[in-house]
Amino acid sequence: MGEVDNEFRYPLFMAYLDLCELPSCFDGTWSWSARRPALAWWRRSDYLGDPDVPLDQAVRELVRERTGIKLDGPIRLLTHLRYFGKSFNPVSFYYCFSGGDGDGDEGEQVVAVVADVTNTPWGERHSYVMRVDRATDHGTVSLMRARLHKQLHVSPLMGMNHTYDWRLTEPSEQLFVNIESSGADGKSVFDATLSLHRRELTPSALRRALLRYPFLTARILARIYTHALRLRLRGAKYFPHPGKAGVQT
């Protein structure tokens, strides 16, 4: 992380959900639910905004407040659910589409992306809202880009004086997200890439996902802490939380 070189990768899956299809989209399988506790549980209070406000409405209001865009199409969420009781989402992505022509995905285009970032162990969150004025075509994919200043203290091994460069593709059969963090000197400090292949949301596919990736959120959290400890032991600099850097007695 800047001072100490390190690289790691691991397999995972994420749920890609149309907010208008919740909670019924999981009704066909007992192990997944958006209505009750289950092995895989979508719970409203794990996501941005007031838990008493429908998530679809909360995202639309946030995008309108930050960008002035009045969303008239679907909002689709890329996220980790609460698996075996454990919720952990470093970042959830809300892809906000234009209305299109009303015939499935045809004519729909992403007009805004919300990246809702959380930190551990402080339990805070910040939503980065990216207005998509025009996606650049790169072969068979449309690439969306944004450059935003860091607003949330995420890791004690990285300071706040950073800028994020976001590169995202419009969701299709493949989905790609790249986040590069640069310091005040413009040098890259951190680079993370997410590459996913789309699979149909069927009861059998959902069961296979839980069998192949058991306790996924707990495992991701453990890996993050393990890698952070290794970096710290190798000499990575410690940056205290800017709002909790001191104590009074």
C-alpha positions in Angstrom: 0.0 0.0 0.0 2.3 2.7 -1.2 5.3 2.0 1.1 5.1 -1.8 0.9 4.4 -3.7 -2.3 1.7 -6.4 -2.0 -0.7 -8.2 -4.3 -3.4 -10.7 -3.8 -6.5 -12.1 -5.5 -9.3 -14.4 -4.6 -12.5 -15.8 -6.2 -15.9 -14.6 -5.2 -19.5 -14.0 -6.4 -21.8 -11.1 -5.9 -25.6 -10.7 -6.3 -26.8 -8.4 -9.1 -30.4 -7.5 -8.2 -33.1 -5.3 -9.7 -34.4 -3.3 -6.7 -37.9 -3.4 -8.1 -37.9 -7.2 -8.0 -37.2 -7.3 -4.2 -38.2 -9.1 -2.1 -39.9 -11.6 -4.5 -36.7 -12.6 -6.5 -35.6 -15.1 -3.8 -39.0 -16.7 -3.1 -38.2 -19.9 -5.0 -35.4 -21.1 -2.7 -35.4 -21.6 1.1 -31.7 -20.8 1.5 -32.1 -17.2 0.1 -34.5 -14.6 1.2 -35.3 -10.9 1.3 -38.2 -11.3 3.7 -36.7 -13.3 6.7 -33.4 -14.5 8.1 -31.8 -17.2 5.9 -28.4 -18.6 4.9 -28.3 -15.8 2.4 -30.3 -12.8 3.5 -30.9 -9.5 1.8 -31.7 -7.1 4.7 -32.8 -3.5 4.0 -30.9 -2.1 7.0 -27.6 -3.3 5.6 -27.8 -0.7 2.8 -27.7 3.0 2.4 -30.3 5.4 3.6 -33.1 5.3 6.2 -34.1 1.6 6.7 -37.8 2.7 6.8 -37.5 4.1 3.3 -37.5 1.6 0.3 -34.0 1.3 -1.0 -35.1 2.1 -4.6 -36.5 5.4 -3.4 -33.5 6.2 -1.3 -31.1 5.7 -4.2 -33.3 7.8 -6.5 -33.4 10.7 -4.0 -29.7 10.5 -3.5 -28.9 10.7 -7.2 -31.3 13.6 -7.7 -29.8 15.5 -4.7 -26.2 15.0 -5.9 -26.6 15.3 -9.7 -30.0 16.7 -10.5 -30.9 13.5 -12.5 -34.5 12.3 -12.1 -34.1 8.6 -12.7 -36.9 7.0 -14.7 -35.4 3.5 -15.2 -34.5 0.5 -13.1 -31.8 0.5 -10.4 -29.7 -2.6 -10.2 -27.6 -3.4 -7.2 -24.3 -5.3 -7.2 -23.6 -6.4 -3.6 -22.8 -9.1 -1.0 -25.8 -10.3 0.9 -25.7 -11.3 4.6 -24.3 -14.8 4.5 -24.7 -17.1 7.5 -25.6 -14.1 9.5 -22.5 -12.0 8.6 -22.9 -8.8 6.6 -19.7 -7.3 5.1 -19.8 -5.0 2.0 -16.6 -3.0 1.4 -18.5 -1.4 -1.6 -21.9 -1.9 -3.2 -22.6 -0.5 -6.6 -26.0 0.8 -7.7 -26.3 1.0 -11.5 -29.0 3.6 -12.4 -30.5 3.2 -15.8 -32.5 5.4 -18.1 -36.0 4.3 -19.0 -35.2 2.9 -22.4 -38.1 1.7 -24.5 -39.8 -0.4 -21.9 -38.7 -3.7 -23.5 -36.3 -5.5 -21.1 -32.8 -4.1 -21.3 -33.1 -2.8 -24.8 -32.4 0.9 -25.0 -31.4 1.2 -21.4 -28.2 3.0 -20.6 -26.5 3.7 -17.3 -26.9 7.4 -16.4 -25.4 7.3 -12.9 -23.5 4.9 -10.6 -23.6 5.0 -6.8 -20.6 3.4 -5.1 -21.6 3.0 -1.4 -18.4 2.4 0.5 -18.2 1.2 4.1 -15.2 1.0 6.5 -14.2 -1.5 9.1 -14.1 -1.5 12.1 -15.7 2.0 12.4 -19.1 1.1 10.8 -19.2 4.3 8.7 -20.3 4.7 5.1 -20.1 7.2 2.2 -21.8 7.1 -1.1 -19.8 8.3 -4.2 -22.3 9.3 -6.9 -20.9 9.3 -10.4 -22.9 11.0 -13.2 -22.4 9.2 -16.5 -22.7 11.8 -19.3 -21.2 9.6 -21.9 -19.7 6.1 -21.9 -16.7 5.5 -24.2 -16.9 2.5 -26.4 -13.9 0.1 -26.1 -14.6 -2.8 -28.5 -17.6 -4.6 -27.2 -18.0 -2.8 -23.9 -18.9 0.7 -22.8 -16.5 2.2 -20.3 -17.6 4.7 -17.7 -15.0 6.8 -15.8 -15.0 9.2 -12.8 -12.4 11.0 -10.7 -13.4 11.8 -7.1 -11.6 12.9 -4.0 -11.5 10.4 -1.1 -14.2 11.2 1.5 -14.1 8.2 3.8 -11.3 6.8 5.9 -11.3 3.1 4.8 -8.0 1.6 5.8 -5.6 2.6 8.6 -2.8 1.9 6.1 -3.9 4.7 3.8 -4.3 8.4 4.5 -7.1 10.7 3.4 -5.2 12.9 0.9 -6.1 10.6 -2.1 -8.0 10.7 -5.3 -10.0 7.8 -6.7 -10.0 7.0 -10.4 -13.1 4.8 -11.2 -13.4 2.8 -14.4 -16.5 0.7 -14.8 -18.2 -1.1 -17.6 -22.0 -1.1 -18.2 -23.3 -4.4 -16.8 -23.8 -7.1 -19.5 -22.5 -10.7 -19.7 -19.3 -9.5 -18.1 -18.8 -6.7 -15.6 -15.6 -4.9 -14.8 -14.7 -2.4 -12.1 -11.3 -0.8 -11.5 -10.5 1.6 -8.6 -7.1 3.3 -8.5 -6.1 5.5 -5.6 -3.5 8.2 -6.1 -1.7 10.2 -3.5 -1.1 14.0 -3.4 2.0 13.5 -5.7 -0.1 11.7 -8.3 1.5 8.3 -7.8 -0.6 5.3 -7.7 -0.9 3.9 -4.1 -3.7 1.3 -4.4 -5.3 -0.5 -7.3 -8.3 -2.9 -7.1 -10.1 -4.7 -9.9 -13.3 -6.6 -9.9 -14.1 -8.9 -12.8 -17.4 -10.9 -12.9 -19.3 -13.1 -15.3 -23.1 -13.0 -15.3 -25.1 -16.1 -14.4 -28.9 -16.4 -14.3 -30.4 -16.1 -10.9 -32.0 -19.5 -10.5 -32.6 -21.6 -7.4 -30.0 -24.2 -8.4 -27.4 -21.4 -9.2 -28.1 -19.8 -5.8 -27.6 -23.2 -4.0 -24.4 -23.8 -5.9 -23.0 -20.4 -5.0 -23.4 -21.1 -1.2 -21.8 -24.5 -1.5 -18.9 -23.2 -3.6 -18.3 -20.0 -1.5 -19.4 -20.9 2.1 -19.2 -18.1 4.7 -18.1 -15.7 1.9 -18.4 -12.4 3.8 -16.7 -13.7 6.9 -13.9 -15.1 4.7 -13.4 -11.8 2.8 -13.3 -9.9 6.1 -10.7 -12.4 7.5 -8.5 -12.0 4.4 -8.6 -8.2 4.6 -7.5 -8.3 8.2 -4.8 -10.9 7.5 -3.3 -8.9 4.7 -3.5 -5.7 6.7 -1.6 -7.3 9.5 1.1 -8.6 7.2 1.6 -5.2 5.7 1.8 -3.6 9.1 4.4 -6.1 10.2 6.4 -5.4 7.0 6.5 -1.7 7.9 3.5 -0.1 6.3 2.7 3.3 7.8 -0.3 3.6 10.2 -2.8 6.4 9.6 -5.3 6.9 12.5 -8.9 7.8 11.8 -9.0 11.6 11.3 -12.1 11.9 13.5 -10.8 9.6 16.2 -7.1 10.4 16.2 -7.0 11.6 19.8 -8.6 10.9 23.2 -9.2 13.2 26.2 -9.0 12.1 29.8 
